[in-house]
Amino acid sequence: MTMKPDPSDPGLTWFKSSYSSGAGGECVEVAARHEAVHVRDSKDTTRMGLTVDGAAWAAFVNFAAR
């Protein structure tokens, strides 16, 4: 996992969970490219995000879905 210095990269298309509009709004946004998946805080999109490779993201989603 690496820190992404600019989460506002105009080349990324960000997706937010439909659950993020709830009372707390605690959620993340995700932007996927073939070389990596970028993750950032949906409440403060100006903060640094995380970048993980596709295999790590797939393992995380598989674990979270259980």
N, CA, C and O atoms as a Maestro MAE file, in Angstrom:
{
 s_m_m2io_version
 :::
 2.0.0
}

f_m_ct {
 s_m_title
 :::
 protein
 m_atom[264] {
  # First column is atom index #
  i_m_mmod_type
  r_m_x_coord
  r_m_y_coord
  r_m_z_coord
  i_m_residue_number
  s_m_chain_name
  s_m_pdb_residue_name
  s_m_pdb_atom_name
  i_m_atomic_number
  :::
  1 25 0.852 -1.163 0.000 1 A "MET " " N  " 7
  2 3 0.000 0.000 0.000 1 A "MET " " CA " 6
  3 2 0.900 1.228 0.000 1 A "MET " " C  " 6
  4 15 1.911 1.266 0.701 1 A "MET " " O  " 8
  5 25 0.529 2.227 -0.785 2 A "THR " " N  " 7
  6 3 1.302 3.461 -0.827 2 A "THR " " CA " 6
  7 2 0.379 4.645 -0.627 2 A "THR " " C  " 6
  8 15 -0.829 4.543 -0.838 2 A "THR " " O  " 8
  9 25 0.941 5.754 -0.226 3 A "MET " " N  " 7
  10 3 0.162 6.979 -0.097 3 A "MET " " CA " 6
  11 2 0.077 7.628 -1.474 3 A "MET " " C  " 6
  12 15 1.066 7.688 -2.203 3 A "MET " " O  " 8
  13 25 -1.083 8.101 -1.813 4 A "LYS " " N  " 7
  14 3 -1.274 8.809 -3.076 4 A "LYS " " CA " 6
  15 2 -1.196 10.297 -2.779 4 A "LYS " " C  " 6
  16 15 -2.057 10.806 -2.061 4 A "LYS " " O  " 8
  17 25 -0.218 11.014 -3.289 5 A "PRO " " N  " 7
  18 3 -0.037 12.407 -2.936 5 A "PRO " " CA " 6
  19 2 -1.133 13.347 -3.416 5 A "PRO " " C  " 6
  20 15 -1.341 14.392 -2.801 5 A "PRO " " O  " 8
  21 25 -1.831 13.020 -4.475 6 A "ASP " " N  " 7
  22 3 -2.853 13.936 -4.987 6 A "ASP " " CA " 6
  23 2 -4.150 13.192 -5.258 6 A "ASP " " C  " 6
  24 15 -4.355 12.710 -6.372 6 A "ASP " " O  " 8
  25 25 -5.044 13.084 -4.255 7 A "PRO " " N  " 7
  26 3 -6.298 12.357 -4.461 7 A "PRO " " CA " 6
  27 2 -7.247 13.058 -5.419 7 A "PRO " " C  " 6
  28 15 -8.254 12.479 -5.826 7 A "PRO " " O  " 8
  29 25 -6.941 14.290 -5.781 8 A "SER " " N  " 7
  30 3 -7.819 15.018 -6.698 8 A "SER " " CA " 6
  31 2 -7.357 14.874 -8.149 8 A "SER " " C  " 6
  32 15 -7.763 15.671 -8.996 8 A "SER " " O  " 8
  33 25 -6.541 13.905 -8.452 9 A "ASP " " N  " 7
  34 3 -6.052 13.656 -9.808 9 A "ASP " " CA " 6
  35 2 -7.215 13.700 -10.787 9 A "ASP " " C  " 6
  36 15 -8.132 12.886 -10.682 9 A "ASP " " O  " 8
  37 25 -7.202 14.632 -11.740 10 A "PRO " " N  " 7
  38 3 -8.324 14.768 -12.679 10 A "PRO " " CA " 6
  39 2 -8.496 13.570 -13.597 10 A "PRO " " C  " 6
  40 15 -9.533 13.444 -14.249 10 A "PRO " " O  " 8
  41 25 -7.516 12.693 -13.665 11 A "GLY " " N  " 7
  42 3 -7.621 11.517 -14.511 11 A "GLY " " CA " 6
  43 2 -8.380 10.365 -13.870 11 A "GLY " " C  " 6
  44 15 -8.604 9.339 -14.513 11 A "GLY " " O  " 8
  45 25 -8.779 10.523 -12.606 12 A "LEU " " N  " 7
  46 3 -9.489 9.461 -11.905 12 A "LEU " " CA " 6
  47 2 -10.991 9.729 -11.886 12 A "LEU " " C  " 6
  48 15 -11.426 10.875 -11.769 12 A "LEU " " O  " 8
  49 25 -11.772 8.665 -12.000 13 A "THR " " N  " 7
  50 3 -13.225 8.748 -11.856 13 A "THR " " CA " 6
  51 2 -13.581 8.074 -10.544 13 A "THR " " C  " 6
  52 15 -13.391 6.868 -10.390 13 A "THR " " O  " 8
  53 25 -14.101 8.852 -9.593 14 A "TRP " " N  " 7
  54 3 -14.368 8.371 -8.243 14 A "TRP " " CA " 6
  55 2 -15.796 7.876 -8.115 14 A "TRP " " C  " 6
  56 15 -16.724 8.452 -8.682 14 A "TRP " " O  " 8
  57 25 -15.958 6.788 -7.352 15 A "PHE " " N  " 7
  58 3 -17.273 6.204 -7.075 15 A "PHE " " CA " 6
  59 2 -17.461 6.127 -5.572 15 A "PHE " " C  " 6
  60 15 -16.559 5.714 -4.844 15 A "PHE " " O  " 8
  61 25 -18.626 6.524 -5.118 16 A "LYS " " N  " 7
  62 3 -18.952 6.492 -3.698 16 A "LYS " " CA " 6
  63 2 -20.061 5.474 -3.476 16 A "LYS " " C  " 6
  64 15 -20.958 5.329 -4.306 16 A "LYS " " O  " 8
  65 25 -19.996 4.779 -2.362 17 A "SER " " N  " 7
  66 3 -21.020 3.806 -2.018 17 A "SER " " CA " 6
  67 2 -22.380 4.480 -1.884 17 A "SER " " C  " 6
  68 15 -22.474 5.611 -1.409 17 A "SER " " O  " 8
  69 25 -23.423 3.787 -2.300 18 A "SER " " N  " 7
  70 3 -24.777 4.326 -2.127 18 A "SER " " CA " 6
  71 2 -25.140 4.408 -0.655 18 A "SER " " C  " 6
  72 15 -26.074 5.126 -0.298 18 A "SER " " O  " 8
  73 25 -24.436 3.699 0.204 19 A "TYR " " N  " 7
  74 3 -24.691 3.737 1.646 19 A "TYR " " CA " 6
  75 2 -24.101 4.980 2.297 19 A "TYR " " C  " 6
  76 15 -24.410 5.257 3.456 19 A "TYR " " O  " 8
  77 25 -23.272 5.732 1.601 20 A "SER " " N  " 7
  78 3 -22.582 6.869 2.209 20 A "SER " " CA " 6
  79 2 -23.487 8.065 2.445 20 A "SER " " C  " 6
  80 15 -23.068 9.016 3.106 20 A "SER " " O  " 8
  81 25 -24.689 8.058 1.943 21 A "SER " " N  " 7
  82 3 -25.588 9.195 2.162 21 A "SER " " CA " 6
  83 2 -26.411 9.027 3.429 21 A "SER " " C  " 6
  84 15 -27.348 9.792 3.654 21 A "SER " " O  " 8
  85 25 -26.083 8.044 4.262 22 A "GLY " " N  " 7
  86 3 -26.790 7.809 5.514 22 A "GLY " " CA " 6
  87 2 -26.498 8.888 6.538 22 A "GLY " " C  " 6
  88 15 -25.838 9.882 6.237 22 A "GLY " " O  " 8
  89 25 -26.991 8.688 7.744 23 A "ALA " " N  " 7
  90 3 -26.881 9.681 8.811 23 A "ALA " " CA " 6
  91 2 -25.444 10.092 9.094 23 A "ALA " " C  " 6
  92 15 -25.164 11.280 9.257 23 A "ALA " " O  " 8
  93 25 -24.530 9.131 9.155 24 A "GLY " " N  " 7
  94 3 -23.147 9.453 9.489 24 A "GLY " " CA " 6
  95 2 -22.311 9.854 8.301 24 A "GLY " " C  " 6
  96 15 -21.361 10.625 8.442 24 A "GLY " " O  " 8
  97 25 -22.645 9.346 7.133 25 A "GLY " " N  " 7
  98 3 -21.893 9.671 5.929 25 A "GLY " " CA " 6
  99 2 -20.477 9.122 5.920 25 A "GLY " " C  " 6
  100 15 -19.656 9.554 5.110 25 A "GLY " " O  " 8
  101 25 -20.170 8.167 6.815 26 A "GLU " " N  " 7
  102 3 -18.831 7.608 6.882 26 A "GLU " " CA " 6
  103 2 -18.628 6.635 5.729 26 A "GLU " " C  " 6
  104 15 -19.184 5.537 5.717 26 A "GLU " " O  " 8
  105 25 -17.845 7.048 4.786 27 A "CYS " " N  " 7
  106 3 -17.630 6.179 3.642 27 A "CYS " " CA " 6
  107 2 -16.343 6.569 2.937 27 A "CYS " " C  " 6
  108 15 -15.713 7.579 3.251 27 A "CYS " " O  " 8
  109 25 -15.979 5.748 1.989 28 A "VAL " " N  " 7
  110 3 -14.817 6.024 1.166 28 A "VAL " " CA " 6
  111 2 -15.255 6.111 -0.285 28 A "VAL " " C  " 6
  112 15 -16.328 5.638 -0.660 28 A "VAL " " O  " 8
  113 25 -14.414 6.717 -1.079 29 A "GLU " " N  " 7
  114 3 -14.606 6.741 -2.521 29 A "GLU " " CA " 6
  115 2 -13.482 5.931 -3.143 29 A "GLU " " C  " 6
  116 15 -12.371 5.883 -2.615 29 A "GLU " " O  " 8
  117 25 -13.776 5.301 -4.259 30 A "VAL " " N  " 7
  118 3 -12.813 4.430 -4.921 30 A "VAL " " CA " 6
  119 2 -12.717 4.811 -6.393 30 A "VAL " " C  " 6
  120 15 -13.727 5.076 -7.044 30 A "VAL " " O  " 8
  121 25 -11.512 4.833 -6.900 31 A "ALA " " N  " 7
  122 3 -11.266 5.039 -8.329 31 A "ALA " " CA " 6
  123 2 -10.333 3.920 -8.789 31 A "ALA " " C  " 6
  124 15 -9.244 3.749 -8.242 31 A "ALA " " O  " 8
  125 25 -10.759 3.170 -9.782 32 A "ALA " " N  " 7
  126 3 -9.959 2.032 -10.246 32 A "ALA " " CA " 6
  127 2 -9.345 2.313 -11.602 32 A "ALA " " C  " 6
  128 15 -9.998 2.830 -12.509 32 A "ALA " " O  " 8
  129 25 -8.112 1.970 -11.716 33 A "ARG " " N  " 7
  130 3 -7.400 1.927 -12.992 33 A "ARG " " CA " 6
  131 2 -6.838 0.527 -13.111 33 A "ARG " " C  " 6
  132 15 -6.779 -0.205 -12.123 33 A "ARG " " O  " 8
  133 25 -6.428 0.147 -14.299 34 A "HIS " " N  " 7
  134 3 -5.934 -1.226 -14.456 34 A "HIS " " CA " 6
  135 2 -4.679 -1.484 -13.633 34 A "HIS " " C  " 6
  136 15 -4.426 -2.637 -13.283 34 A "HIS " " O  " 8
  137 25 -3.883 -0.475 -13.308 35 A "GLU " " N  " 7
  138 3 -2.654 -0.700 -12.549 35 A "GLU " " CA " 6
  139 2 -2.828 -0.580 -11.040 35 A "GLU " " C  " 6
  140 15 -1.973 -1.049 -10.290 35 A "GLU " " O  " 8
  141 25 -3.922 0.041 -10.574 36 A "ALA " " N  " 7
  142 3 -4.097 0.241 -9.134 36 A "ALA " " CA " 6
  143 2 -5.521 0.675 -8.811 36 A "ALA " " C  " 6
  144 15 -6.286 1.083 -9.685 36 A "ALA " " O  " 8
  145 25 -5.850 0.573 -7.525 37 A "VAL " " N  " 7
  146 3 -7.127 1.072 -7.017 37 A "VAL " " CA " 6
  147 2 -6.803 2.171 -6.014 37 A "VAL " " C  " 6
  148 15 -5.983 1.979 -5.116 37 A "VAL " " O  " 8
  149 25 -7.443 3.313 -6.169 38 A "HIS " " N  " 7
  150 3 -7.220 4.469 -5.307 38 A "HIS " " CA " 6
  151 2 -8.414 4.603 -4.364 38 A "HIS " " C  " 6
  152 15 -9.561 4.445 -4.781 38 A "HIS " " O  " 8
  153 25 -8.140 4.894 -3.103 39 A "VAL " " N  " 7
  154 3 -9.179 4.988 -2.084 39 A "VAL " " CA " 6
  155 2 -8.976 6.298 -1.327 39 A "VAL " " C  " 6
  156 15 -7.851 6.649 -0.970 39 A "VAL " " O  " 8
  157 25 -10.087 7.027 -1.080 40 A "ARG " " N  " 7
  158 3 -9.987 8.267 -0.310 40 A "ARG " " CA " 6
  159 2 -11.210 8.445 0.582 40 A "ARG " " C  " 6
  160 15 -12.231 7.783 0.393 40 A "ARG " " O  " 8
  161 25 -11.098 9.327 1.535 41 A "ASP " " N  " 7
  162 3 -12.158 9.664 2.473 41 A "ASP " " CA " 6
  163 2 -13.203 10.510 1.744 41 A "ASP " " C  " 6
  164 15 -12.866 11.547 1.173 41 A "ASP " " O  " 8
  165 25 -14.468 10.079 1.758 42 A "SER " " N  " 7
  166 3 -15.504 10.825 1.048 42 A "SER " " CA " 6
  167 2 -15.884 12.117 1.764 42 A "SER " " C  " 6
  168 15 -16.476 13.008 1.154 42 A "SER " " O  " 8
  169 25 -15.553 12.230 3.044 43 A "LYS " " N  " 7
  170 3 -15.896 13.440 3.796 43 A "LYS " " CA " 6
  171 2 -14.876 14.549 3.580 43 A "LYS " " C  " 6
  172 15 -15.201 15.726 3.736 43 A "LYS " " O  " 8
  173 25 -13.658 14.193 3.226 44 A "ASP " " N  " 7
  174 3 -12.608 15.184 2.990 44 A "ASP " " CA " 6
  175 2 -11.744 14.705 1.832 44 A "ASP " " C  " 6
  176 15 -10.701 14.083 2.031 44 A "ASP " " O  " 8
  177 25 -12.187 14.999 0.646 45 A "THR " " N  " 7
  178 3 -11.519 14.497 -0.562 45 A "THR " " CA " 6
  179 2 -10.207 15.217 -0.850 45 A "THR " " C  " 6
  180 15 -9.509 14.853 -1.796 45 A "THR " " O  " 8
  181 25 -9.857 16.223 -0.066 46 A "THR " " N  " 7
  182 3 -8.586 16.921 -0.274 46 A "THR " " CA " 6
  183 2 -7.437 16.233 0.452 46 A "THR " " C  " 6
  184 15 -6.272 16.546 0.203 46 A "THR " " O  " 8
  185 25 -7.750 15.300 1.345 47 A "ARG " " N  " 7
  186 3 -6.705 14.592 2.088 47 A "ARG " " CA " 6
  187 2 -6.050 13.527 1.213 47 A "ARG " " C  " 6
  188 15 -6.613 13.087 0.211 47 A "ARG " " O  " 8
  189 25 -4.860 13.130 1.613 48 A "MET " " N  " 7
  190 3 -4.150 12.074 0.888 48 A "MET " " CA " 6
  191 2 -4.948 10.785 0.943 48 A "MET " " C  " 6
  192 15 -5.598 10.489 1.945 48 A "MET " " O  " 8
  193 25 -4.898 10.031 -0.123 49 A "GLY " " N  " 7
  194 3 -5.586 8.753 -0.196 49 A "GLY " " CA " 6
  195 2 -4.594 7.607 -0.173 49 A "GLY " " C  " 6
  196 15 -3.397 7.795 0.046 49 A "GLY " " O  " 8
  197 25 -5.113 6.440 -0.400 50 A "LEU " " N  " 7
  198 3 -4.293 5.239 -0.463 50 A "LEU " " CA " 6
  199 2 -4.362 4.658 -1.863 50 A "LEU " " C  " 6
  200 15 -5.362 4.808 -2.565 50 A "LEU " " O  " 8
  201 25 -3.296 3.998 -2.256 51 A "THR " " N  " 7
  202 3 -3.272 3.294 -3.528 51 A "THR " " CA " 6
  203 2 -2.853 1.855 -3.254 51 A "THR " " C  " 6
  204 15 -1.838 1.608 -2.602 51 A "THR " " O  " 8
  205 25 -3.637 0.915 -3.755 52 A "VAL " " N  " 7
  206 3 -3.318 -0.504 -3.587 52 A "VAL " " CA " 6
  207 2 -3.383 -1.182 -4.948 52 A "VAL " " C  " 6
  208 15 -4.055 -0.707 -5.863 52 A "VAL " " O  " 8
  209 25 -2.675 -2.301 -5.065 53 A "ASP " " N  " 7
  210 3 -2.763 -3.006 -6.345 53 A "ASP " " CA " 6
  211 2 -4.083 -3.774 -6.419 53 A "ASP " " C  " 6
  212 15 -4.743 -3.993 -5.404 53 A "ASP " " O  " 8
  213 25 -4.451 -4.170 -7.610 54 A "GLY " " N  " 7
  214 3 -5.737 -4.817 -7.841 54 A "GLY " " CA " 6
  215 2 -5.943 -6.089 -7.041 54 A "GLY " " C  " 6
  216 15 -7.053 -6.351 -6.577 54 A "GLY " " O  " 8
  217 25 -4.889 -6.888 -6.868 55 A "ALA " " N  " 7
  218 3 -5.010 -8.134 -6.107 55 A "ALA " " CA " 6
  219 2 -5.308 -7.856 -4.641 55 A "ALA " " C  " 6
  220 15 -6.116 -8.555 -4.029 55 A "ALA " " O  " 8
  221 25 -4.668 -6.849 -4.077 56 A "ALA " " N  " 7
  222 3 -4.922 -6.488 -2.671 56 A "ALA " " CA " 6
  223 2 -6.352 -5.991 -2.498 56 A "ALA " " C  " 6
  224 15 -7.016 -6.333 -1.519 56 A "ALA " " O  " 8
  225 25 -6.825 -5.190 -3.441 57 A "TRP " " N  " 7
  226 3 -8.201 -4.681 -3.358 57 A "TRP " " CA " 6
  227 2 -9.203 -5.831 -3.477 57 A "TRP " " C  " 6
  228 15 -10.186 -5.880 -2.737 57 A "TRP " " O  " 8
  229 25 -8.960 -6.738 -4.390 58 A "ALA " " N  " 7
  230 3 -9.857 -7.882 -4.568 58 A "ALA " " CA " 6
  231 2 -9.909 -8.731 -3.299 58 A "ALA " " C  " 6
  232 15 -10.980 -9.200 -2.914 58 A "ALA " " O  " 8
  233 25 -8.765 -8.931 -2.649 59 A "ALA " " N  " 7
  234 3 -8.728 -9.691 -1.405 59 A "ALA " " CA " 6
  235 2 -9.512 -8.968 -0.309 59 A "ALA " " C  " 6
  236 15 -10.239 -9.605 0.454 59 A "ALA " " O  " 8
  237 25 -9.371 -7.647 -0.225 60 A "PHE " " N  " 7
  238 3 -10.106 -6.867 0.766 60 A "PHE " " CA " 6
  239 2 -11.624 -6.969 0.529 60 A "PHE " " C  " 6
  240 15 -12.386 -7.218 1.464 60 A "PHE " " O  " 8
  241 25 -12.049 -6.778 -0.706 61 A "VAL " " N  " 7
  242 3 -13.491 -6.830 -1.014 61 A "VAL " " CA " 6
  243 2 -14.037 -8.214 -0.726 61 A "VAL " " C  " 6
  244 15 -15.137 -8.342 -0.189 61 A "VAL " " O  " 8
  245 25 -13.292 -9.253 -1.070 62 A "ASN " " N  " 7
  246 3 -13.717 -10.613 -0.789 62 A "ASN " " CA " 6
  247 2 -13.878 -10.828 0.730 62 A "ASN " " C  " 6
  248 15 -14.861 -11.422 1.174 62 A "ASN " " O  " 8
  249 25 -12.922 -10.348 1.508 63 A "PHE " " N  " 7
  250 3 -12.991 -10.465 2.971 63 A "PHE " " CA " 6
  251 2 -14.174 -9.680 3.529 63 A "PHE " " C  " 6
  252 15 -14.916 -10.189 4.369 63 A "PHE " " O  " 8
  253 25 -14.351 -8.443 3.067 64 A "ALA " " N  " 7
  254 3 -15.430 -7.587 3.585 64 A "ALA " " CA " 6
  255 2 -16.805 -8.113 3.228 64 A "ALA " " C  " 6
  256 15 -17.764 -7.873 3.962 64 A "ALA " " O  " 8
  257 25 -16.924 -8.823 2.121 65 A "ALA " " N  " 7
  258 3 -18.221 -9.328 1.679 65 A "ALA " " CA " 6
  259 2 -18.690 -10.538 2.491 65 A "ALA " " C  " 6
  260 15 -19.864 -10.903 2.443 65 A "ALA " " O  " 8
  261 25 -17.787 -11.148 3.222 66 A "ARG " " N  " 7
  262 3 -18.154 -12.347 4.008 66 A "ARG " " CA " 6
  263 2 -19.004 -12.012 5.192 66 A "ARG " " C  " 6
  264 15 -19.392 -12.905 5.946 66 A "ARG " " O  " 8
  :::
 }
 m_bond[263] {
  # First column is bond index #
  i_m_from
  i_m_to
  i_m_order
  :::
  1 1 2 1
  2 2 3 1
  3 3 4 2
  4 3 5 1
  5 5 6 1
  6 6 7 1
  7 7 8 2
  8 7 9 1
  9 9 10 1
  10 10 11 1
  11 11 12 2
  12 11 13 1
  13 13 14 1
  14 14 15 1
  15 15 16 2
  16 15 17 1
  17 17 18 1
  18 18 19 1
  19 19 20 2
  20 19 21 1
  21 21 22 1
  22 22 23 1
  23 23 24 2
  24 23 25 1
  25 25 26 1
  26 26 27 1
  27 27 28 2
  28 27 29 1
  29 29 30 1
  30 30 31 1
  31 31 32 2
  32 31 33 1
  33 33 34 1
  34 34 35 1
  35 35 36 2
  36 35 37 1
  37 37 38 1
  38 38 39 1
  39 39 40 2
  40 39 41 1
  41 41 42 1
  42 42 43 1
  43 43 44 2
  44 43 45 1
  45 45 46 1
  46 46 47 1
  47 47 48 2
  48 47 49 1
  49 49 50 1
  50 50 51 1
  51 51 52 2
  52 51 53 1
  53 53 54 1
  54 54 55 1
  55 55 56 2
  56 55 57 1
  57 57 58 1
  58 58 59 1
  59 59 60 2
  60 59 61 1
  61 61 62 1
  62 62 63 1
  63 63 64 2
  64 63 65 1
  65 65 66 1
  66 66 67 1
  67 67 68 2
  68 67 69 1
  69 69 70 1
  70 70 71 1
  71 71 72 2
  72 71 73 1
  73 73 74 1
  74 74 75 1
  75 75 76 2
  76 75 77 1
  77 77 78 1
  78 78 79 1
  79 79 80 2
  80 79 81 1
  81 81 82 1
  82 82 83 1
  83 83 84 2
  84 83 85 1
  85 85 86 1
  86 86 87 1
  87 87 88 2
  88 87 89 1
  89 89 90 1
  90 90 91 1
  91 91 92 2
  92 91 93 1
  93 93 94 1
  94 94 95 1
  95 95 96 2
  96 95 97 1
  97 97 98 1
  98 98 99 1
  99 99 100 2
  100 99 101 1
  101 101 102 1
  102 102 103 1
  103 103 104 2
  104 103 105 1
  105 105 106 1
  106 106 107 1
  107 107 108 2
  108 107 109 1
  109 109 110 1
  110 110 111 1
  111 111 112 2
  112 111 113 1
  113 113 114 1
  114 114 115 1
  115 115 116 2
  116 115 117 1
  117 117 118 1
  118 118 119 1
  119 119 120 2
  120 119 121 1
  121 121 122 1
  122 122 123 1
  123 123 124 2
  124 123 125 1
  125 125 126 1
  126 126 127 1
  127 127 128 2
  128 127 129 1
  129 129 130 1
  130 130 131 1
  131 131 132 2
  132 131 133 1
  133 133 134 1
  134 134 135 1
  135 135 136 2
  136 135 137 1
  137 137 138 1
  138 138 139 1
  139 139 140 2
  140 139 141 1
  141 141 142 1
  142 142 143 1
  143 143 144 2
  144 143 145 1
  145 145 146 1
  146 146 147 1
  147 147 148 2
  148 147 149 1
  149 149 150 1
  150 150 151 1
  151 151 152 2
  152 151 153 1
  153 153 154 1
  154 154 155 1
  155 155 156 2
  156 155 157 1
  157 157 158 1
  158 158 159 1
  159 159 160 2
  160 159 161 1
  161 161 162 1
  162 162 163 1
  163 163 164 2
  164 163 165 1
  165 165 166 1
  166 166 167 1
  167 167 168 2
  168 167 169 1
  169 169 170 1
  170 170 171 1
  171 171 172 2
  172 171 173 1
  173 173 174 1
  174 174 175 1
  175 175 176 2
  176 175 177 1
  177 177 178 1
  178 178 179 1
  179 179 180 2
  180 179 181 1
  181 181 182 1
  182 182 183 1
  183 183 184 2
  184 183 185 1
  185 185 186 1
  186 186 187 1
  187 187 188 2
  188 187 189 1
  189 189 190 1
  190 190 191 1
  191 191 192 2
  192 191 193 1
  193 193 194 1
  194 194 195 1
  195 195 196 2
  196 195 197 1
  197 197 198 1
  198 198 199 1
  199 199 200 2
  200 199 201 1
  201 201 202 1
  202 202 203 1
  203 203 204 2
  204 203 205 1
  205 205 206 1
  206 206 207 1
  207 207 208 2
  208 207 209 1
  209 209 210 1
  210 210 211 1
  211 211 212 2
  212 211 213 1
  213 213 214 1
  214 214 215 1
  215 215 216 2
  216 215 217 1
  217 217 218 1
  218 218 219 1
  219 219 220 2
  220 219 221 1
  221 221 222 1
  222 222 223 1
  223 223 224 2
  224 223 225 1
  225 225 226 1
  226 226 227 1
  227 227 228 2
  228 227 229 1
  229 229 230 1
  230 230 231 1
  231 231 232 2
  232 231 233 1
  233 233 234 1
  234 234 235 1
  235 235 236 2
  236 235 237 1
  237 237 238 1
  238 238 239 1
  239 239 240 2
  240 239 241 1
  241 241 242 1
  242 242 243 1
  243 243 244 2
  244 243 245 1
  245 245 246 1
  246 246 247 1
  247 247 248 2
  248 247 249 1
  249 249 250 1
  250 250 251 1
  251 251 252 2
  252 251 253 1
  253 253 254 1
  254 254 255 1
  255 255 256 2
  256 255 257 1
  257 257 258 1
  258 258 259 1
  259 259 260 2
  260 259 261 1
  261 261 262 1
  262 262 263 1
  263 263 264 2
  :::
 }
}
